[in-house]
């Protein structure tokens, strides 16, 4: 009869894990505090809770977009905080606003969005503008997000990028007096003055 070697208990995972090795399980161990946490390519990103102006801007977009999407049964609109898992890229990321088309609602799970939303909106903050413009831009592009809006409340501008092949192409930069139109949420349009009032 063969002698079975004693089993060793699994080694305790280092806490906190080193940058580059963060997982969704690690993320779930983080405290529920005033910080906003995201894990992008194994790196932990932290930013303070959004300011009131940021929240107002998010509401100015998400409210009309949700109403439009619901009226025409196009899918679902969600807003932060919500965990979005982009396999191999982010576990999770928390976009300010996102849209998932009706045909792809299977990516909406009980606790997370598991896959690339069709449209993402990020509103720049002093603490995260570089992450939104570079890091998230790159991972959203790689994940296959079809449309990406970057809203700058200080400049009162909205930049819209759409996926052409495997790369984002800027279709416009809109300012006061302009109207922003979505390609992905067909028919949805909103004025920059409504998004970022003077």
Buried (B, 14 or more C-beta within 10 A) or exposed (E): EEEEEEEEEEEEEEEEBEEEBBEEEBBEEBEEEEEBBBBBBBBBBEBEEBBEEBBBBBEBBBBBBBEBBEEEEBBBBBBBBBBBBBEEBBBBBBBBBBBBBEEBEEBBEEEBBBBBBBBBBBBBBEBBBEBBBEBBBBBBBBBEBBBBBBBBBEEBBBBBBBBEEEEBEEBEBBEEEBEBBBEBBEEBEBBBBEBBEE
